[in-house]
Amino acid sequence: MQALFRPADFPDLLIGLESPDDAAVWRLDEARALVVTTDFFTPVVDDPYDYGAIAAANSLSDVYAMGGRPFLALNVAALPDHLPPEITSDILRGGAEKAREAGVVIAGGHTVKDKEPKYGLVVVGFVDPQRILSKSGLQPDNRLVLTKPLGFGVVTTALKRGQADPNDVAEVTAWMIRLNKTASELAVEMGLRAATDITGYGLIGHAWEMADASRVSLHIEYDRLPFAGQAHRYAEMGIFPGGAFDNQAYYRPFVTIRRPLNEAEELLLFDPQTSGGLLLGVPPERLPALQERAQQCGQPLWVIGTVSEGRGIKIL
């Protein structure tokens, strides 16, 4: 497609196919640009309302990862025709109420029949062209800050296999439903330039995209990584989604591990996340102010590493 849509032919397309960023950005004028994204997936939890809310939060996250403010969305759904109407209603209601929480109006959408439920949103937002967060914005000496814990993939896979503790599922569900809105607003307020959200490629996959786009090296301290829902226990049981092995196969050559890790601990680095947190690059002089404002807003933050010159990712 890049041969058909050359960036030089579309000067107002600030971010498109040539970039690994989370959403497309189209400049309207000097002060405003549109951020556009879409995402949908099959159920990760059993409760249809929670599934709809998680899918909506995940779709909205790409706009937040760009420093944008979403305002408009369309439903995208593929649903079995034998699905009871109350389940379909709960899925759509979960998505609608999560969108309303974000200040977003759902103005329509499209539904087709499919054997397995799939749901998500097309999302449109505004962003200041001078304050876009991007994967290419990391600088040496930045601190790496994560806004949600990891391990969602192993816990939801344990749920699918009937091996998950309900308390662990409830904890992870609460994190997946949580919007990245506050984290994004704080990043823009602090004048940050680098961000992405941690989703299907896992921590290492999305961190590598940032490192490669910014042409820097990331040093991640394993013992500082937050994990939710007894993720290590399920990992030691060998409960991983198939995507974790795909991610490991593709991204492992870019990683140097300098801390002894067993197989389960290493695979958690590649665990696919649904509606994960933001990974931010923070100049060290701005970190104390960010932490103070985050505490005031009730926004969790974990400092997990640093950025340096060089290439690749090192696990310390």
N, C-alpha and C positions, 0 to 999 in steps of 0.2 A: 504493500500500500504506500510505502514511503516514496516509491517512484512515481505514483499517481498524484500524491499530495506533497509537493516539495515545499519546505518551509519558506523559501524565497518568494513563492507565489502567494503567500498568505501572511503579510507582515503583521496583521493583528492577532494571529495565532501565536501567543507568547509561549505556550507549552503544548506540544502535540506528540505525534508519533516518534519524533526523534529523541524524546526525553523519557526516562524511566519513572517520571513523577506519577503521583496518585490520581490526578485528574487533568483534564484539558482546561486551558485558560485562554479566553478570547477577550482582547482589549476593546472596551467600548469607548473610552476617552482617557484622558490623562489621570483621572482619579478613580475610575472604575473598570473592572474586568469581570467577565462571567467565568465561573468555575463550573464545569459540567462533568458528571460521572455517573456510572451505573454499576450495580452489583446485585446478584441474587444467588441463592444456594438452597440445597436441600436441608431438611430439619436437623438441628444439632441437639435439640432437647425434645422431650415428649409433650410438654404442655404447648398447645397451639398458640395461645396468647403470647407466651414468652418467646416462642419461635419468631412470631411476627415482630415483636419488639426488638429482638436481637438482630434480625435481618435489617430492620430499619436503621438501628444504631450503626451497624456495620456499613451500610450504604452511605449514611451521612458522614461517616468518619473520613472518607477521602477528601471531602470539602474542608473539614477541620484540619486535616493534615497539610493542606495548602495555605492555611491561615485565613480561610474564607468563612463567610457567614451564609449558610444555606437558607433559602426562603421558599423554594418551590420544589415539588416532587411529583412523580407519577408512579403508580404501582406497576410492577412487572410480576406476573404470576403464571405458573403452569400447575394446574391442579387436576387430580383425577376426578372424573365425572361421578364416581361412586362415593366421593368424600361427603360425609354428612354436612348439611348446610351450617350447622352450628360450629363445626371445626373451621370451615372456610371463613365464617364470620369472625371467629376469635383470632385467626391469623391476621386478617385485614385490620381488625380493631387494635390488635397489639401494635402493628405498624403505624396506624393512624395516630394512636395516642402518644407513641414515642416521637413521631414527627411533630405533633402539637407541642410537646414538651420542648422541642428544639426551636419552636417558633416558625415551623415550616407548614405550609398548606399542601395537602395532597389534592391535586386538581383533576385527577383522572388516572388513566393507565390502560393496560391491555392484559387480557387473560386468555390462555389457551389450555387445551386438555393435554395432560401428560400422565404417565403411569405413576410417577413419584412427585410429591409436592415440591415446588420451587417458588421462592418468593424473595422480592427485593424491591429496590427503588431506583428510578432515574432521579438524580438530584441536581438542582441548579442553585448556585450561590453567587454572591458578590465577593470580590477581593480587591484591595488596593494594589495596583500593579507595582508599587514601590515597596510593598510589605509582604510579598508572597513568600511563603515557606517552601523550600524545595529540598530535594535530595542532594543537590550539588552545592549546598550552602555551608558545609562543614569547613572549619578552619583548624589548623594545628593549635593545640592547647585548649580547644573546646572540651567541656565536660559532657559526657553522654548521660542523658537523663531519661528514665522510663516512667510512664504514668499509669500503667496497669501491670499486675504480675503476669507471669507466664504459666504455661501448663494446661491451658484450656483444652487443647487437642486430646491429651491423654485422658483427661477426666470425662470428656464427652464420648470418647471411644469406649471407656469403661462403662458408661451408661448404656451405650448401644449393645454391649455384650452382657448386660445384666450384672455387672460386677462393681458398680459404683455405689458408694455410701450416699444416701440422699442429702446429707449435710454438705458433702463435698460438691454435689451437683448444684445445690442451692447457692453455695458460695460463688462458684464459677458463673452461674447464671446471672447473679447480681452484678458481677464485673462485666459480663458481655452486654448486658442491658444498659450499662452506664454510658452516657454520651461522652465523647471527647471534646465537648463544647468548651468547658472551663479551661481544660489544658491548652486548647488552641488559643483561646482569648488571652490567657496569661503569656503564651509564647509571643503573640503579636504585641501585647502591651510592653513586654521586655525588649522588644526590638530584635528578637531572634530571627535567623535566616534559614535554619536547617531543620527539617522535620520529615518524618514519614510515619505511617501507622503500621503496626506489626500484625500481619494477617497470615495469609496462606503459605508464604515462604518461610515462616518462622522468624525468630530473632536474627539468626545468622543471615538468612536470605535477604531480608530487608536492610539489615546493617551493611551487608556487602554492596547492595545497590547504592547506598549513601556513600560508602567509602570509594567505590569505583567512580561514581559521578563527580565526587569532590576531589578525587585523586589524592587521597590521604589514607593513613593506616589507623585502624581502630584497636584500642587495647581495652578489652572487656574483662573485668574481674568476676570470675564465676561465683565466688562466695558472696558477692553483693547482689546477685540476681534474685529477684523475688519470685517465688513460685506459690501458686494457689492450690487449694483443694487437694492436699496430699498428693501432688503430682509425682513426687519422687517415689512414693509407695506404688502407684500404678505403673510407673516406669520400670521399677524393679521387677514387677510382675510381667513385664514384656508387653504391656498394653499400649500400643502406639497406632495412630492412623497411618494408612499407607503413604500419605503425603510426607511424613517425617523421613521415610527412607528415600523417597524421591529427592527431597530437599538435601539430605545428607550426600547423596550420590552426586548432585550437581554442585553444591557449594563447598563441600569439604576440601577440595584442592586449594581454596582461597584462605584456609584457616590454618594457623599454627597454634597447637595446644601445648602450653607450657606448664599446665597444672595436671597432675595425674587424674584422669577421669575414667570411670568404668563405662561400659557400653551404654547403659541406661542414662547416665549423667550426660554423656555426649549427645545422645539422640534428643534429649530435652532441648538442646540448643536449636534443633531443627524442627521442633514440634509445631505444626501448623496452628495458628490462632484464628479464632473467629471473633471479630469485633475487639481486637486487642488494643493496647494503649498506643500512645505516641512515643516515638524515640526522637529526642530533641538534642541539638547541638547547642551548648550554652557557653558563652565566653566566661572564663572563671570569675571576672570581676562582677558579672551580673548574677552569678549563682546564689549568693546570699539573699539578694532582693527577691529572686524568683522563689526561693524556698519560703521566705517570709510571707509573700503574697499567696503562695499555694496553701500554706497553713491557715491563713485567714479565710480562704475560700473553701477549705475542706478538700483540696485536691491532693491526693497522694503523689509523692515523687520519690524515685530511687536513683541515686547517682551510681551508675554501673561501670564507668570507665572514662577513658580520655581519648583524644584525637591527637595524632602526631604526624609528622612527615613520613612518607613512605607509601607502601601499598599493602593491601591485605588486612586480615583480622587476626589478632593474637588474643588467645584466651589465657589469662594469667591466674 
